[in-house]
Amino acid sequence: MGVSVNIKLLSVSVIVVCFLAITSVASAADRFQKMDAQGKELSDDATEWAIVFDTKSELYWEVKTGEQSIHSKDGVYNYGNVKDNFVAKINAENFGGHSDWRLPSTDELVVLRKRKKNSPEAFIDLQYFPETQPARYMSHGWCGSKSEYQEESIKFGKQKVKGAKYVRAVRGKPLE
């Protein structure tokens, strides 16, 4: 009888482990929704998209491209010019059908981070954010009573860029 109970417990443990493995693999597809540059939803197998909606945070994220445009993966900014040279231009083009894009807070940007220990790749889901540079991305943190904010950044890899940082635009209700 003792052997039978142990075998049943082992079977249940194996089933639970398999279930957890399957749900963690499927979680990215359940979490992220690809969208085109006009803000229309696309299927998960779409090969070109411009925006990703994160169902977990309910934020819309700009996807970087390999093309030379405001959405270029190679664009770097400093905190002094990011609003005029990046955010204002995305809003002027009405990207995704909206003009309320902004620089993310640190709390918002960190929800995209996916740690890959000892990996040269970016610390983010590259299936949805394929042109992400493995470097620091600009964000802001609130000071005191949340009436002012300061420059911060989130590390998405080990690459270093002196004097400037990459940036990814976001829209949606700010995370508190």
LUMZA-881803 format. One line per field, with one value per atom (N, C-alpha, C): residue number from 1; atom name; z, x, y. Coordinates in nm, 3 decimals, decimal comma. Example, Ala and Ser with C-alpha at 12.3 -4.5 7.8 and 13.67 -1.06 7.14 Angstrom:
seq: [1:1:1:2:2:2] .
atom: [N:CA:C:N:CA:C] .
pz: [0,780:0,780:0,780:0,708:0,714:0,787] .
px: [1,319:1,230:1,320:1,285:1,367:1,290] .
py: [-0,569:-0,450:-0,330:-0,225:-0,106:0,003] .
//
This chain:
seq: [1:1:1:2:2:2:3:3:3:4:4:4:5:5:5:6:6:6:7:7:7:8:8:8:9:9:9:10:10:10:11:11:11:12:12:12:13:13:13:14:14:14:15:15:15:16:16:16:17:17:17:18:18:18:19:19:19:20:20:20:21:21:21:22:22:22:23:23:23:24:24:24:25:25:25:26:26:26:27:27:27:28:28:28:29:29:29:30:30:30:31:31:31:32:32:32:33:33:33:34:34:34:35:35:35:36:36:36:37:37:37:38:38:38:39:39:39:40:40:40:41:41:41:42:42:42:43:43:43:44:44:44:45:45:45:46:46:46:47:47:47:48:48:48:49:49:49:50:50:50:51:51:51:52:52:52:53:53:53:54:54:54:55:55:55:56:56:56:57:57:57:58:58:58:59:59:59:60:60:60:61:61:61:62:62:62:63:63:63:64:64:64:65:65:65:66:66:66:67:67:67:68:68:68:69:69:69:70:70:70:71:71:71:72:72:72:73:73:73:74:74:74:75:75:75:76:76:76:77:77:77:78:78:78:79:79:79:80:80:80:81:81:81:82:82:82:83:83:83:84:84:84:85:85:85:86:86:86:87:87:87:88:88:88:89:89:89:90:90:90:91:91:91:92:92:92:93:93:93:94:94:94:95:95:95:96:96:96:97:97:97:98:98:98:99:99:99:100:100:100:101:101:101:102:102:102:103:103:103:104:104:104:105:105:105:106:106:106:107:107:107:108:108:108:109:109:109:110:110:110:111:111:111:112:112:112:113:113:113:114:114:114:115:115:115:116:116:116:117:117:117:118:118:118:119:119:119:120:120:120:121:121:121:122:122:122:123:123:123:124:124:124:125:125:125:126:126:126:127:127:127:128:128:128:129:129:129:130:130:130:131:131:131:132:132:132:133:133:133:134:134:134:135:135:135:136:136:136:137:137:137:138:138:138:139:139:139:140:140:140:141:141:141:142:142:142:143:143:143:144:144:144:145:145:145:146:146:146:147:147:147:148:148:148:149:149:149:150:150:150:151:151:151:152:152:152:153:153:153:154:154:154:155:155:155:156:156:156:157:157:157:158:158:158:159:159:159:160:160:160:161:161:161:162:162:162:163:163:163:164:164:164:165:165:165:166:166:166:167:167:167:168:168:168:169:169:169:170:170:170:171:171:171:172:172:172:173:173:173:174:174:174:175:175:175:176:176:176] .
atom: [N:CA:C:N:CA:C:N:CA:C:N:CA:C:N:CA:C:N:CA:C:N:CA:C:N:CA:C:N:CA:C:N:CA:C:N:CA:C:N:CA:C:N:CA:C:N:CA:C:N:CA:C:N:CA:C:N:CA:C:N:CA:C:N:CA:C:N:CA:C:N:CA:C:N:CA:C:N:CA:C:N:CA:C:N:CA:C:N:CA:C:N:CA:C:N:CA:C:N:CA:C:N:CA:C:N:CA:C:N:CA:C:N:CA:C:N:CA:C:N:CA:C:N:CA:C:N:CA:C:N:CA:C:N:CA:C:N:CA:C:N:CA:C:N:CA:C:N:CA:C:N:CA:C:N:CA:C:N:CA:C:N:CA:C:N:CA:C:N:CA:C:N:CA:C:N:CA:C:N:CA:C:N:CA:C:N:CA:C:N:CA:C:N:CA:C:N:CA:C:N:CA:C:N:CA:C:N:CA:C:N:CA:C:N:CA:C:N:CA:C:N:CA:C:N:CA:C:N:CA:C:N:CA:C:N:CA:C:N:CA:C:N:CA:C:N:CA:C:N:CA:C:N:CA:C:N:CA:C:N:CA:C:N:CA:C:N:CA:C:N:CA:C:N:CA:C:N:CA:C:N:CA:C:N:CA:C:N:CA:C:N:CA:C:N:CA:C:N:CA:C:N:CA:C:N:CA:C:N:CA:C:N:CA:C:N:CA:C:N:CA:C:N:CA:C:N:CA:C:N:CA:C:N:CA:C:N:CA:C:N:CA:C:N:CA:C:N:CA:C:N:CA:C:N:CA:C:N:CA:C:N:CA:C:N:CA:C:N:CA:C:N:CA:C:N:CA:C:N:CA:C:N:CA:C:N:CA:C:N:CA:C:N:CA:C:N:CA:C:N:CA:C:N:CA:C:N:CA:C:N:CA:C:N:CA:C:N:CA:C:N:CA:C:N:CA:C:N:CA:C:N:CA:C:N:CA:C:N:CA:C:N:CA:C:N:CA:C:N:CA:C:N:CA:C:N:CA:C:N:CA:C:N:CA:C:N:CA:C:N:CA:C:N:CA:C:N:CA:C:N:CA:C:N:CA:C:N:CA:C:N:CA:C:N:CA:C:N:CA:C:N:CA:C:N:CA:C:N:CA:C:N:CA:C:N:CA:C:N:CA:C:N:CA:C:N:CA:C:N:CA:C:N:CA:C:N:CA:C:N:CA:C:N:CA:C:N:CA:C:N:CA:C:N:CA:C:N:CA:C:N:CA:C:N:CA:C:N:CA:C:N:CA:C:N:CA:C:N:CA:C:N:CA:C:N:CA:C:N:CA:C:N:CA:C:N:CA:C:N:CA:C:N:CA:C:N:CA:C:N:CA:C:N:CA:C] .
pz: [0,000:0,000:0,000:0,075:0,078:-0,057:-0,134:-0,267:-0,361:-0,352:-0,437:-0,413:-0,288:-0,254:-0,309:-0,295:-0,346:-0,497:-0,567:-0,713:-0,754:-0,684:-0,716:-0,692:-0,582:-0,554:-0,659:-0,701:-0,804:-0,935:-0,969:-1,091:-1,086:-0,974:-0,958:-0,969:-0,908:-0,915:-1,058:-1,134:-1,273:-1,354:-1,330:-1,402:-1,370:-1,243:-1,204:-1,268:-1,267:-1,327:-1,477:-1,545:-1,689:-1,717:-1,635:-1,652:-1,636:-1,534:-1,512:-1,628:-1,683:-1,797:-1,920:-1,944:-2,060:-2,045:-1,925:-1,908:-1,913:-1,869:-1,877:-2,021:-2,102:-2,244:-2,316:-2,284:-2,351:-2,298:-2,186:-2,123:-2,208:-2,285:-2,369:-2,474:-2,538:-2,639:-2,575:-2,453:-2,383:-2,332:-2,303:-2,245:-2,349:-2,463:-2,561:-2,685:-2,736:-2,857:-2,957:-3,075:-3,180:-3,246:-3,285:-3,351:-3,463:-3,563:-3,671:-3,636:-3,726:-3,699:-3,689:-3,730:-3,715:-3,588:-3,512:-3,387:-3,402:-3,516:-3,539:-3,490:-3,423:-3,373:-3,487:-3,467:-3,563:-3,498:-3,578:-3,523:-3,465:-3,376:-3,311:-3,408:-3,523:-3,620:-3,725:-3,703:-3,794:-3,796:-3,913:-3,926:-3,918:-3,930:-3,916:-3,825:-3,724:-3,633:-3,580:-3,527:-3,483:-3,334:-3,278:-3,139:-3,073:-2,944:-2,866:-2,748:-2,734:-2,618:-2,514:-2,394:-2,282:-2,200:-2,207:-2,135:-1,984:-1,939:-1,795:-1,736:-1,801:-1,751:-1,817:-1,924:-2,005:-2,066:-2,103:-2,168:-2,312:-2,398:-2,538:-2,554:-2,618:-2,632:-2,778:-2,805:-2,938:-2,962:-3,084:-3,125:-3,214:-3,183:-3,261:-3,393:-3,492:-3,625:-3,667:-3,772:-3,831:-3,933:-3,961:-4,059:-3,995:-4,077:-4,028:-4,020:-3,902:-3,877:-3,728:-3,684:-3,542:-3,457:-3,518:-3,448:-3,460:-3,509:-3,532:-3,402:-3,411:-3,297:-3,259:-3,349:-3,326:-3,268:-3,254:-3,202:-3,054:-3,021:-2,882:-2,850:-2,725:-2,681:-2,544:-2,508:-2,370:-2,308:-2,178:-2,108:-2,145:-2,183:-2,219:-2,351:-2,446:-2,577:-2,612:-2,523:-2,558:-2,583:-2,509:-2,529:-2,663:-2,698:-2,824:-2,946:-2,934:-3,050:-3,068:-2,971:-2,984:-2,957:-2,835:-2,797:-2,883:-2,904:-2,984:-3,128:-3,184:-3,323:-3,335:-3,239:-3,243:-3,231:-3,142:-3,126:-3,249:-3,315:-3,436:-3,550:-3,556:-3,662:-3,625:-3,505:-3,460:-3,464:-3,412:-3,414:-3,349:-3,419:-3,369:-3,355:-3,420:-3,411:-3,283:-3,214:-3,087:-3,080:-3,001:-2,983:-2,835:-2,756:-2,613:-2,570:-2,661:-2,629:-2,536:-2,453:-2,355:-2,319:-2,243:-2,187:-2,071:-2,062:-1,953:-1,818:-1,713:-1,580:-1,563:-1,465:-1,436:-1,400:-1,323:-1,285:-1,408:-1,508:-1,630:-1,713:-1,735:-1,821:-1,764:-1,634:-1,572:-1,594:-1,621:-1,642:-1,770:-1,861:-1,985:-1,968:-1,862:-1,843:-1,815:-1,885:-1,872:-1,854:-1,737:-1,704:-1,770:-1,843:-1,905:-1,852:-1,751:-1,685:-1,781:-1,780:-1,861:-2,010:-2,058:-2,199:-2,264:-2,387:-2,457:-2,518:-2,522:-2,579:-2,485:-2,540:-2,460:-2,358:-2,243:-2,135:-2,155:-2,263:-2,299:-2,391:-2,407:-2,496:-2,641:-2,702:-2,839:-2,944:-2,909:-3,003:-3,030:-2,932:-2,947:-2,962:-2,914:-2,921:-2,986:-3,114:-3,178:-3,200:-3,213:-3,243:-3,119:-3,003:-2,878:-2,864:-2,838:-2,814:-2,673:-2,655:-2,521:-2,438:-2,402:-2,335:-2,242:-2,195:-2,106:-2,186:-2,133:-2,191:-2,090:-2,140:-2,056:-1,997:-1,874:-1,804:-1,706:-1,627:-1,523:-1,395:-1,285:-1,154:-1,087:-1,009:-0,941:-0,817:-0,790:-0,669:-0,570:-0,445:-0,337:-0,361:-0,379:-0,389:-0,531:-0,616:-0,755:-0,839:-0,796:-0,875:-0,970:-0,944:-1,030:-1,051:-1,161:-1,182:-1,227:-1,213:-1,245:-1,346:-1,415:-1,514:-1,446:-1,501:-1,458:-1,584:-1,568:-1,683:-1,635:-1,727:-1,701:-1,796:-1,744:-1,821:-1,889:-2,022:-2,100:-2,161:-2,109:-2,157:-2,106:-2,162:-2,111:-2,198:-2,310:-2,399:-2,334:-2,351:-2,294:-2,406:-2,389:-2,481:-2,396:-2,428:-2,345:-2,377:-2,269:-2,282:-2,330:-2,382:-2,431:-2,405:-2,417:-2,392:-2,501:-2,512:-2,602:-2,532:-2,609:-2,551:-2,623:-2,549:-2,605:-2,555:-2,648:-2,611:-2,557:-2,472:-2,411:-2,410:-2,408:-2,387:-2,304:-2,240:-2,152:-2,015:-1,929:-1,794:-1,718:-1,666:-1,594:-1,476:-1,457:-1,342:-1,218:-1,111:-0,985:-0,905] .
px: [0,082:0,000:0,086:0,194:0,283:0,343:0,378:0,435:0,331:0,207:0,099:0,076:0,077:0,057:0,172:0,296:0,412:0,407:0,365:0,355:0,248:0,134:0,028:0,076:0,147:0,198:0,299:0,385:0,482:0,412:0,307:0,231:0,168:0,109:0,047:0,154:0,271:0,380:0,426:0,438:0,481:0,377:0,250:0,144:0,149:0,166:0,172:0,292:0,408:0,528:0,507:0,449:0,422:0,324:0,220:0,122:0,188:0,272:0,341:0,434:0,502:0,591:0,512:0,398:0,315:0,257:0,207:0,147:0,250:0,373:0,474:0,519:0,519:0,554:0,445:0,321:0,209:0,185:0,243:0,209:0,245:0,352:0,388:0,280:0,233:0,128:-0,003:-0,029:-0,149:-0,134:-0,012:0,013:0,021:0,086:0,113:0,025:-0,021:-0,102:-0,030:0,001:0,065:-0,037:0,009:-0,078:0,000:-0,071:-0,004:0,012:0,072:0,102:-0,024:-0,139:-0,266:-0,339:-0,283:-0,344:-0,442:-0,441:-0,531:-0,464:-0,543:-0,490:-0,451:-0,343:-0,293:-0,289:-0,280:-0,266:-0,126:-0,111:0,017:0,125:0,085:0,184:0,218:0,171:0,205:0,356:0,411:0,556:0,600:0,506:0,535:0,431:0,478:0,391:0,468:0,396:0,459:0,438:0,335:0,296:0,268:0,296:0,258:0,173:0,055:-0,030:0,000:0,035:0,064:-0,063:-0,127:-0,253:-0,233:-0,112:-0,083:-0,084:-0,016:-0,007:-0,109:-0,172:-0,266:-0,199:-0,071:0,004:0,034:0,045:0,081:0,227:0,307:0,450:0,491:0,574:0,633:0,730:0,731:0,825:0,930:1,055:1,165:1,181:1,236:1,256:1,402:1,436:1,569:1,579:1,468:1,464:1,510:1,558:1,597:1,473:1,415:1,295:1,296:1,193:1,181:1,175:1,137:1,124:1,250:1,358:1,482:1,538:1,585:1,649:1,780:1,836:1,965:1,953:1,832:1,814:1,848:1,939:1,974:1,945:1,911:1,871:1,931:1,929:1,961:1,835:1,835:1,714:1,668:1,763:1,729:1,656:1,675:1,613:1,510:1,485:1,396:1,252:1,204:1,066:1,048:1,141:1,130:1,169:1,269:1,321:1,265:1,195:1,140:0,990:0,950:0,808:0,722:0,764:0,685:0,668:0,771:0,763:0,669:0,672:0,580:0,436:0,414:0,279:0,235:0,326:0,292:0,251:0,308:0,269:0,143:0,088:-0,033:-0,014:0,099:0,140:0,033:-0,008:-0,110:-0,247:-0,265:-0,392:-0,406:-0,294:-0,298:-0,185:-0,207:-0,104:-0,073:-0,085:-0,057:0,059:0,153:0,271:0,362:0,437:0,522:0,640:0,732:0,844:0,790:0,825:0,772:0,837:0,762:0,821:0,905:0,990:1,071:0,982:0,876:0,784:0,717:0,690:0,627:0,727:0,844:0,942:0,991:1,001:1,053:0,961:0,831:0,741:0,775:0,849:0,890:1,018:1,088:1,219:1,207:1,289:1,294:1,441:1,478:1,619:1,668:1,778:1,845:1,987:2,010:2,139:2,251:2,358:2,478:2,450:2,349:2,315:2,352:2,407:2,436:2,309:2,200:2,075:2,009:1,917:1,842:1,756:1,736:1,657:1,509:1,451:1,313:1,265:1,136:1,084:1,107:1,209:1,248:1,148:1,057:0,952:0,857:0,840:0,750:0,825:0,948:1,030:1,164:1,163:1,281:1,399:1,381:1,492:1,542:1,518:1,563:1,714:1,778:1,922:1,948:2,052:2,085:2,159:2,088:2,150:2,048:2,082:1,993:1,888:1,764:1,654:1,608:1,586:1,551:1,410:1,398:1,270:1,276:1,173:1,175:1,116:1,158:1,105:1,050:0,947:0,884:0,962:0,969:1,034:0,927:0,950:0,864:0,716:0,647:0,500:0,451:0,535:0,503:0,470:0,520:0,500:0,618:0,729:0,847:0,902:0,975:1,038:1,182:1,257:1,399:1,432:1,542:1,587:1,631:1,587:1,630:1,645:1,684:1,691:1,681:1,643:1,634:1,729:1,803:1,903:1,837:1,845:1,793:1,907:2,026:2,140:2,270:2,380:2,512:2,586:2,529:2,593:2,592:2,701:2,711:2,713:2,633:2,631:2,662:2,770:2,812:2,730:2,683:2,620:2,476:2,425:2,288:2,230:2,099:2,031:1,927:1,888:1,778:1,647:1,540:1,411:1,301:1,197:1,080:0,957:0,874:0,754:0,646:0,561:0,450:0,327:0,212:0,087:-0,006:-0,100:-0,194:-0,193:-0,279:-0,287:-0,159:-0,092:0,034:0,016:0,115:0,115:0,152:0,084:0,111:0,215] .
py: [-0,119:0,000:0,126:0,127:0,242:0,271:0,169:0,187:0,248:0,202:0,253:0,402:0,445:0,586:0,670:0,620:0,694:0,710:0,605:0,612:0,713:0,713:0,810:0,953:0,978:1,111:1,153:1,059:1,088:1,124:1,051:1,079:1,218:1,252:1,384:1,492:1,470:1,568:1,589:1,481:1,491:1,568:1,543:1,613:1,762:1,798:1,938:2,007:1,943:2,000:2,020:1,921:1,933:2,047:2,059:2,166:2,303:2,317:2,444:2,477:2,379:2,402:2,445:2,382:2,415:2,555:2,591:2,723:2,833:2,807:2,913:2,935:2,830:2,844:2,923:2,896:2,961:3,103:3,140:3,267:3,390:3,386:3,501:3,525:3,420:3,435:3,482:3,441:3,486:3,629:3,670:3,801:3,912:3,886:3,991:3,979:4,094:4,100:4,190:4,136:4,216:4,307:4,428:4,525:4,594:4,643:4,715:4,862:4,941:5,082:5,168:5,115:5,187:5,145:5,051:5,006:4,892:4,826:4,712:4,583:4,498:4,371:4,279:4,204:4,107:3,970:3,867:3,732:3,716:3,620:3,598:3,553:3,496:3,451:3,559:3,682:3,792:3,810:3,839:3,855:4,001:4,094:4,236:4,299:4,376:4,446:4,566:4,664:4,789:4,816:4,753:4,778:4,644:4,635:4,518:4,566:4,507:4,534:4,429:4,473:4,384:4,370:4,254:4,234:4,230:4,204:4,200:4,341:4,435:4,572:4,665:4,620:4,698:4,821:4,805:4,911:4,873:4,973:4,955:4,997:4,913:4,937:4,950:5,046:5,063:4,946:4,895:4,790:4,855:4,833:4,890:4,815:4,887:4,828:4,840:4,769:4,780:4,892:4,959:5,068:5,199:5,290:5,423:5,510:5,517:5,597:5,633:5,700:5,733:5,606:5,494:5,367:5,280:5,336:5,261:5,203:5,081:5,015:5,084:5,163:5,228:5,368:5,420:5,556:5,566:5,656:5,681:5,828:5,853:5,986:6,014:6,141:6,175:6,232:6,242:6,282:6,423:6,507:6,645:6,658:6,565:6,581:6,473:6,380:6,269:6,313:6,412:6,456:6,526:6,616:6,691:6,608:6,526:6,453:6,313:6,262:6,127:6,125:6,155:6,146:6,238:6,361:6,455:6,407:6,346:6,297:6,177:6,086:5,971:6,020:6,116:6,170:6,248:6,319:6,395:6,301:6,181:6,087:6,008:6,034:5,965:5,812:5,771:5,630:5,542:5,440:5,348:5,412:5,528:5,598:5,681:5,705:5,779:5,881:5,984:6,088:6,109:6,003:6,014:5,923:5,899:5,819:5,898:5,830:5,895:5,807:5,863:5,789:5,707:5,578:5,495:5,526:5,499:5,503:5,376:5,377:5,258:5,141:5,165:5,057:4,995:5,076:5,025:4,945:5,002:4,938:4,806:4,796:4,675:4,554:4,577:4,463:4,387:4,450:4,382:4,302:4,326:4,264:4,116:4,041:3,895:3,859:3,818:3,794:3,666:3,678:3,563:3,562:3,484:3,482:3,445:3,525:3,503:3,494:3,567:3,565:3,698:3,696:3,820:3,883:3,808:3,858:3,958:4,033:4,130:4,057:4,120:4,062:4,097:4,047:4,078:3,966:3,950:3,846:3,889:3,833:3,872:3,826:3,738:3,697:3,814:3,902:4,016:4,148:4,154:4,275:4,240:4,200:4,141:4,234:4,361:4,453:4,527:4,471:4,533:4,522:4,633:4,633:4,580:4,500:4,448:4,554:4,659:4,775:4,840:4,960:5,035:5,113:5,112:5,188:5,292:5,413:5,526:5,512:5,557:5,562:5,678:5,693:5,796:5,740:5,796:5,760:5,884:5,867:5,980:6,017:6,147:6,200:6,243:6,217:6,267:6,251:6,363:6,364:6,336:6,285:6,253:6,377:6,493:6,613:6,636:6,569:6,577:6,437:6,420:6,291:6,308:6,200:6,201:6,093:6,111:6,014:5,885:5,774:5,641:5,556:5,433:5,343:5,199:5,113:4,970:4,900:4,808:4,734:4,614:4,611:4,498:4,417:4,432:4,356:4,415:4,367:4,405:4,506:4,545:4,642:4,780:4,854:4,988:5,093:5,198:5,310:5,433:5,502:5,617:5,741:5,807:5,937:5,937:5,831:5,827:5,689:5,680:5,552:5,529:5,405:5,370:5,405:5,413:5,448:5,370:5,335:5,266:5,341:5,386:5,462:5,369:5,426:5,352:5,443:5,381:5,456:5,369:5,433:5,365:5,429:5,379:5,434:5,404:5,508:5,486:5,391:5,305:5,215:5,295:5,271:5,343:5,271] .
//
